[in-house]
């Protein structure tokens, strides 16, 4: 039994187990595809479609995705200021193998099994926010230090520190790594405390005030 099918604007006469190439079709090696534009069926009897045969189909398996031979396109214009252009092209093709010819489409092609999904990676535990320094003050003390003595601290930043509960050099001198991380996040100037060496400066200013 044979069939005449149409794909990619071309017609092909095919029989079971035929291997041939057609214009590129979606699919990977091993996938099964169905050609439903069947123009003619032949064998013991011949059936001609008008233009296709209702219910008929040809089942094929994708062998590989490939490309055709390189074709060179060369164009030259004969003018005073002549120009020429040379281009190469390789057509994308799909090699298929005919596995069945269905006169009435009663047998459906086997569907490719989907690959099992990989186990989802466990979600990372949310990062624990750094705890606020224990020495922050809810109210301003009677005597506040002039925090503007610290490198990079001006009136605006001093006000921001005060609003966060920082008023003295002794508070800053007592900060540890977790306290620094919290204040970096709180005041949105990550790295500045260590970059400007506030801890050492605060220790010196606090010691001088004693």
PyMOL commands that set and color helices and strands:
alter all, ss='L'
color gray80, all
select helices_A, chain A and resi 147-149+155-163+169-173+177-187+192-195+198-209
alter helices_A, ss='H'
color red, helices_A
select strands_A, chain A and resi 2-7+10-15+19-23+32-35+38-42+47-48+57-67+71-77+83-89+92-102
alter strands_A, ss='S'
color yellow, strands_A
deselect
rebuild
show_as cartoon
